[in-house]
Every structure is written in C-alpha cells, then in structure tokens.
Amino acid sequence: MIVFDLRCGQGHAFEEWFASRADYDAKAAAAAIACPTCGDVHVTRALSAPRINSGATAPAPVGPCGLPACAGGACQAALPQ
C-alpha cells in the first residue's frame, strides 16, 4: 500500500491510499477519486514524499528508563535498591 497527497481542482488537499502507483494512475484516469471536501474528481498528486506500508510491525513500547521490559509495569530502574 502507498499513500499519496492529493489536491482537487478547487485546491483542497487530502490523502488517499492505493495498492500501487499504477492503481492511482488507473483510478485518476477513470475519475474514480473524489475530493472528500467538495466531491471534485479533477484530482492530481500534490508534491509529497510517498509513505509505503511494507508490513513492518511497530516497535515494542518502552518504559520510562528506555527498556522494553519495563513498559508493562514497574520500571526496574525505579525500584529501591
């Protein structure tokens, strides 16, 4: 999946997810992308750096000391010695 920043003919900016660049091109050519604000189907890609979802998982949460083991409860660094 890839997300593009788009702009309609009225100047409204919005984001839309596509399976690929070819998917965007096909939908844009068929006027199958509509601005969520005004419904305009004259949509172009805005200048942007595309973000690609490669299926990577989010990093594990960390605790206050920065260690992943502390994220679920009491931080081991905070316990009295």
C-alpha positions in Angstrom: 0.0 0.0 0.0 1.1 3.5 -0.7 -0.4 6.9 0.4 -0.3 9.9 -1.8 -1.0 13.6 -1.0 -3.7 14.7 -3.5 -5.2 18.1 -4.5 -8.5 18.7 -6.2 -9.2 21.3 -8.8 -10.7 23.5 -6.1 -7.4 23.4 -4.1 -8.4 21.1 -1.3 -5.6 18.8 -0.1 -6.2 15.3 1.1 -4.6 11.8 1.4 -5.6 8.6 -0.2 -4.3 5.0 0.0 -3.6 3.0 -3.2 -2.3 -0.5 -3.9 0.4 0.9 -6.2 1.3 3.8 -8.4 -0.5 2.0 -11.2 -3.6 1.7 -9.1 -3.6 5.5 -8.5 -3.0 6.2 -12.3 -5.9 4.0 -13.3 -8.3 5.5 -10.7 -7.2 9.0 -11.6 -7.7 8.4 -15.4 -11.2 6.9 -14.7 -12.1 9.9 -12.4 -12.7 7.4 -9.6 -11.1 9.6 -6.9 -13.2 12.3 -5.4 -12.3 15.1 -3.1 -13.8 14.3 0.3 -14.5 18.1 0.9 -16.2 19.1 -2.4 -16.6 15.9 -4.5 -14.4 17.2 -7.3 -13.0 14.4 -9.4 -10.3 16.5 -11.1 -7.6 15.3 -8.7 -3.8 15.4 -9.1 -1.0 14.3 -6.9 0.5 17.0 -4.8 4.2 17.3 -4.2 5.0 14.8 -1.5 7.2 12.0 -0.3 5.1 8.8 -0.6 4.9 6.6 2.5 4.9 2.9 1.8 3.4 0.4 4.2 5.7 -2.6 3.9 4.0 -4.6 6.6 6.7 -3.8 9.2 5.5 -4.1 12.8 5.6 -1.2 15.2 8.5 -1.1 17.7 7.9 -2.5 21.1 6.8 0.1 23.7 9.5 1.1 26.1 9.3 2.1 29.8 10.5 5.4 31.4 14.1 4.1 31.5 14.1 3.2 27.8 14.0 -0.6 28.4 11.2 -2.6 26.7 10.9 -4.9 29.7 9.6 -2.0 31.9 6.8 -0.9 29.5 4.2 -3.3 31.0 4.7 -2.4 34.7 7.0 -1.0 37.3 10.3 0.1 35.9 13.2 -1.9 37.3 15.4 1.2 37.3 12.8 3.0 39.6 12.7 0.2 42.2 14.5 0.9 45.5 17.9 -0.8 45.8 
